[in-house]
Amino acid sequence: MSEPKMRSAVLHGVGDLRLEEVAVPDPGPNELLLAVETVGICGTDASEYTHGPKQFPLNRRHPVTGHLGPLIPGHEFSGRVSGIGAEVEGFAQGDLVASAGSTGCGSCAFCGTGRPSRCPLYWAVGLHRDGALAEYCTVPATACMAVGTQLTSDVAALAQPMSIAVHALRRGRVEGGEDVLVIGAGGIGAFVTYAAAAAGCNVTSVDLDPDRLDIATALGARDTVLAGPESDLTGLGAGVVFEITGSEPGLRTALAGLGRGGRLVAVGFHKHPLEIDLGELTASEQELVGTNRIDPAIDLPEAISLLTARDLPWSDVAPVVLPLDDAEGALRSMAAGERAPIKTLISPRTDTARPSQM
């Protein structure tokens, strides 16, 4: 009997994403096989498509997953349980699941305290082995949570970036009532804005795009600043600043807006080393905190609660769901900086673009 096949989008190299029929994977021990419903693509996917491979193990075998060669991207996704591996408990066939997509070794001191984000062997589905731009995907069960009927599959696909935001707030030790500055209102910045506002913070959002600032306001930002030559945040004195853009101008703006004793939380990946005045940082008793990972057991449940709690639908953040055939065009458009929704969603279950169900 021939093995079952599935449609998938496979990245072979820079600018080379191919729609292919590949074998449906089998879930290993402690894994779920998900029939993928909705996938979010992000700046990391676009960067790998345009300038990679950097994280994707296309040319070098990944030391943890063992993956080498063409890879199916997609690390932000929802799906329905289609197969259950050995030793997995708490899931049933057909459950709608939100996935954080990442895990650690499971045996080090960090994993033992529920913090695989600090595990030296941390890895993620869709980054370090095949992901969810396909009809099916295997994922560690510890990175998943069944959502019942409280979320649609489209909203559940937003749980991974919301988990990144939740984790960033924990790393920044954010408390209600603090003045929070968010540099960048895109795919992660929008969720940081919402999570900080939901925590009772006074949020100021900064971006180059006035439409995204309008959405930031709808997500709870009290103030917005259109970035540009005229914008100067010197003296703002924010208690916590989240730098999402991974750009030098973004970092300079973040430092200018950071108050004495404040925490600068660096979320965006910077491509090159940058100079920072550590003398000023020391004299002002400021802190520099790095983060871009997830502790699924802690962050994912809170992310799902935040997604559920919003009074307005999430269609302003993710208005449309595209078919798998449009994945390459979406990556190319994102990499080119063309105007696009804050979050681009793909579904292997649709043949044409459809409005998101939020």
SULKA-V218336 format. One line per field, one symbol per residue. phi: phi as a letter, one per 20 degrees, with the letter a starting at -180 (. if undefined). psi: psi as a letter, one per 20 degrees, with the letter a starting at -180 (. if undefined). A space follows every 50 residues. Layout:
phi->???
psi->???
//
This chain:
phi->.fffdbfbddeergmcddececfffdfegmcdedffdbcedcfffffffe cfedefefdcfffdenfbogcefoddacadfdbcffmecnccgngecede mcadfncfffffdmcfgdffdgbcfnddbgddfafcbebgffecbfdldf cffffffefffffgfgfffffelfcgnfedddeodegdgfffgfffffen eedddcbedffffffgffeoffcccefrgeebegnfmffccdedfmdfgf ffffffeeefmedededfeefcfcecffffgffelecdcdaaccdgfeef fffffffffffefeffecfcdefgfefffffffffemffbggcedccfec ecfbffdd
psi->pqqqrqqqopohapjmpppqorqpqppapkqqppopgqppqahgghghhh japghpmhipppighjppaqqoanjorqrppiqprqjpqjqqpipppppi iqrahiirhghhjkmihipikprqpigirqbjmrhqpqqphijqppicjh qrhghhiihghhhgggghhghilpqqiqoppoookbhhhghgggggghij qoppppriohhhhghhghiiphqqpoqahipojpigkqhppoohhkqghg gggghhiprpjrpooogqpphqqqppnhgggghjlrqppqqkaqnghghg hhghgghhiphqqjihgnhqpqrhhjgghggggghikqprqgppqqpijq irqqqqo.
//
